[in-house]
Amino acid sequence: MRLKRTLDETALLYDQRRRVRELEEQLLRDLEFHGIVGKSPAMLEVFDLARKVAKHYTNVLLVGATGTGKELVARAVHQLSPVSQQRLAICNCSAMVDTLLESQLFGHVRGSFTGATDTRPGLFEYANGGTVFLDEVAEMSLPMQAKLLRVIQNREIQRVGSPEVRKINVRLIGATNRDLRAEVLAGRFREDLYYRLSSIQIRIPALTERLEDIPLLVHFLLKKYNEAYGKQITGLTRRAQTTLLQHPWPGNVRELENVISSACITASGDFIDISDLPEHLQRPGRGASERDSWRPLTIDEVRRLHIQRVLEMCDGNRLRAAQILGIGRTSLYRFLKRDNQANRRTQRSGGAAA
């Protein structure tokens, strides 16, 4: 009887864990937007604007720091558009000199330059009827900007070395990590091209502006790299999770992905501990001797850490912090007052216990 009870309890526990995993997967699917994971107000605003923009065949400018996921948003806009069955062409404008970039975008004919051994169409022809995504568009030289402007205005291109004008019809999505208005004022970016590109602007928030998305992103990345590396990592210890929430993330989501990828390789157990994280994330005096059993941080804990980080980023300016958080100033004051009262109660109870 005891053995049967033990087996029944084990089976029940297994079934409960399987159900939890299924619910987690369902939650992740519900919170995933064409490969982008997020539930923060900042990201929900991005998703909403992307849906609206996608329906109309207009140019879009994506603005955000490196690693925030601008290419993913561009892919989402294309996938949601009426031309989703057509091609999406992607070009990183910072990776090539002018001659190569011109050939990549517009194509070339045989013999037009050294090494041009055959005639090739460019990305605008390749994606004709679809979408062209130009990443780091601010890195283009002024002469290349002039050629791009002509494409936008006239909807036509010329292959390098050819007098023939070819009509094209593409949606253009540009992306930059720079302030293009400042670039225009500095004379490094054409004003007319700026207005042509920025019919609609979508700002992609930095990871520090969406800290509440980190647990979701970690879950998504663990699933990805468990499959890639043949691992079965369940989650993070509480210390490791807190460390991720407190890191400034200069490399944004791309940096977080690199951290989780390397931690999945080095982790020897079911949980990623702080000792499995890259060295720059490990704080002195925090060894791996006491492995905490992992639990997700509560919404209140994540909210508190997020608000603290935003206030630090705004140098204590509560009005600016409230704007970034997407809440009213009164709501922020109310939260801070409630949090201070909770801290005082904790301190009093700690003093009484001593």
Summary of the structure (lengths in Angstrom):
residues: 354
radius of gyration: 25.3
end to end distance: 48.0
largest distance: 89.3
contacts: 1030
relative contact order: 0.10
helix: 56%
strand: 12%
